[in-house]
Amino acid sequence: MLGTLRDLALAVVLGYAAIAALVWFAQERLMFFPRPALTSVSPPPGWQLEEVVLPARDGTRLAGVLVRPKASRGPLVIFFGGNAEEVTEGAASAHEVYGERAVLLMNYRGYGRSEGSPGEKGLVADAIEIYDWAARRGDVDPARIALHGRSLGTGVAVQLAAARAVACVVLTSPFASALDVARNAYPWLPVSLLMRHPFDSLKHAPRLKVPALVLIGAADNIIPAEQSERLAAAWGGPVERLRLEGFGHNDLDMHPGYHQAIRTFLGRCLP
């Protein structure tokens, strides 16, 4: 009997260790879901579309599009998407979401036509290079660059805002940290020891003084609303919260007030 219990305990320990090892080695596949490039991308009617290929510092080629309502110098929104998003798909709705403002949609490493493999350090370093490239353009006013991150992209946008001067930040379904999201999903695993991509937005939030709009799905079962509220409460600058009842993680932009809230916010901080 004692031997049977010992064998059972050993089997449980080995099984637990095997699951932990699987999470360690496969976490990129659990966090990032690269999407293939779209066959075609269209801007809003009357807008200009520019295909962008930007070599990162390590030689990785990043690809995306810049859509503009006009050729003259003006404000810019840089968008960072979710973990399963091919962001150039948003080109066609840029006017509906952001009004008369240019929008830069660059895919993460491994997404769309961008080369490489995604990871926190690479995505944040790329975001800084993308910002610097955009700020040097003659048709972009560097004093009027805003960031919009959605889900995973909020972790990138927050770290970029901590590294560069931006006019304001829009955060859709943000987390306090990806590590906290993982803890909620896997409370029985030592995720703090396993996770290589924690995206700790909460660490940066108190020293960010720029205005932020935080859009929260009250029924979000992927990034709980409490996560977004924690980040908003820690933000060092003025914060506007919009909590949309009955909407979750993937349908938040279908709420009739979602796009209007973004345009109104940008109208104040990015005229």
ChimeraX attribute file (.defattr): number of C-alpha atoms within 10 A of each C-alpha:
attribute: neighborCount
match mode: 1-to-1
recipient: residues
	/A:1	6
	/A:2	7
	/A:3	8
	/A:4	9
	/A:5	10
	/A:6	11
	/A:7	12
	/A:8	12
	/A:9	12
	/A:10	12
	/A:11	12
	/A:12	12
	/A:13	12
	/A:14	12
	/A:15	12
	/A:16	14
	/A:17	13
	/A:18	12
	/A:19	12
	/A:20	18
	/A:21	13
	/A:22	11
	/A:23	17
	/A:24	15
	/A:25	12
	/A:26	11
	/A:27	15
	/A:28	17
	/A:29	11
	/A:30	10
	/A:31	16
	/A:32	19
	/A:33	16
	/A:34	21
	/A:35	17
	/A:36	13
	/A:37	19
	/A:38	12
	/A:39	6
	/A:40	7
	/A:41	15
	/A:42	16
	/A:43	22
	/A:44	17
	/A:45	10
	/A:46	9
	/A:47	18
	/A:48	15
	/A:49	20
	/A:50	12
	/A:51	15
	/A:52	14
	/A:53	14
	/A:54	18
	/A:55	16
	/A:56	17
	/A:57	10
	/A:58	8
	/A:59	10
	/A:60	17
	/A:61	16
	/A:62	23
	/A:63	23
	/A:64	25
	/A:65	23
	/A:66	21
	/A:67	25
	/A:68	26
	/A:69	20
	/A:70	14
	/A:71	11
	/A:72	11
	/A:73	13
	/A:74	21
	/A:75	22
	/A:76	28
	/A:77	25
	/A:78	22
	/A:79	24
	/A:80	28
	/A:81	25
	/A:82	21
	/A:83	19
	/A:84	13
	/A:85	22
	/A:86	24
	/A:87	23
	/A:88	26
	/A:89	18
	/A:90	22
	/A:91	23
	/A:92	17
	/A:93	14
	/A:94	23
	/A:95	22
	/A:96	13
	/A:97	19
	/A:98	21
	/A:99	18
	/A:100	19
	/A:101	22
	/A:102	27
	/A:103	28
	/A:104	29
	/A:105	25
	/A:106	29
	/A:107	26
	/A:108	33
	/A:109	22
	/A:110	22
	/A:111	26
	/A:112	22
	/A:113	20
	/A:114	22
	/A:115	17
	/A:116	15
	/A:117	15
	/A:118	19
	/A:119	16
	/A:120	16
	/A:121	13
	/A:122	16
	/A:123	20
	/A:124	21
	/A:125	16
	/A:126	24
	/A:127	24
	/A:128	19
	/A:129	17
	/A:130	19
	/A:131	20
	/A:132	13
	/A:133	11
	/A:134	19
	/A:135	17
	/A:136	11
	/A:137	11
	/A:138	11
	/A:139	17
	/A:140	18
	/A:141	16
	/A:142	21
	/A:143	14
	/A:144	18
	/A:145	25
	/A:146	26
	/A:147	26
	/A:148	23
	/A:149	23
	/A:150	23
	/A:151	22
	/A:152	25
	/A:153	26
	/A:154	28
	/A:155	28
	/A:156	28
	/A:157	27
	/A:158	26
	/A:159	21
	/A:160	22
	/A:161	23
	/A:162	16
	/A:163	15
	/A:164	11
	/A:165	16
	/A:166	19
	/A:167	22
	/A:168	25
	/A:169	27
	/A:170	26
	/A:171	26
	/A:172	27
	/A:173	30
	/A:174	31
	/A:175	31
	/A:176	26
	/A:177	24
	/A:178	22
	/A:179	19
	/A:180	19
	/A:181	18
	/A:182	19
	/A:183	15
	/A:184	14
	/A:185	13
	/A:186	11
	/A:187	11
	/A:188	10
	/A:189	16
	/A:190	12
	/A:191	21
	/A:192	12
	/A:193	9
	/A:194	16
	/A:195	17
	/A:196	15
	/A:197	15
	/A:198	18
	/A:199	24
	/A:200	18
	/A:201	23
	/A:202	21
	/A:203	15
	/A:204	19
	/A:205	22
	/A:206	15
	/A:207	13
	/A:208	21
	/A:209	16
	/A:210	19
	/A:211	22
	/A:212	26
	/A:213	21
	/A:214	22
	/A:215	26
	/A:216	28
	/A:217	26
	/A:218	21
	/A:219	17
	/A:220	20
	/A:221	12
	/A:222	16
	/A:223	27
	/A:224	20
	/A:225	22
	/A:226	15
	/A:227	19
	/A:228	26
	/A:229	20
	/A:230	16
	/A:231	21
	/A:232	26
	/A:233	13
	/A:234	18
	/A:235	22
	/A:236	17
	/A:237	16
	/A:238	13
	/A:239	18
	/A:240	15
	/A:241	16
	/A:242	16
	/A:243	19
	/A:244	20
	/A:245	13
	/A:246	12
	/A:247	18
	/A:248	21
	/A:249	20
	/A:250	14
	/A:251	11
	/A:252	24
	/A:253	17
	/A:254	11
	/A:255	14
	/A:256	10
	/A:257	12
	/A:258	18
	/A:259	18
	/A:260	15
	/A:261	18
	/A:262	21
	/A:263	18
	/A:264	14
	/A:265	20
	/A:266	24
	/A:267	13
	/A:268	10
	/A:269	16
	/A:270	19
	/A:271	12
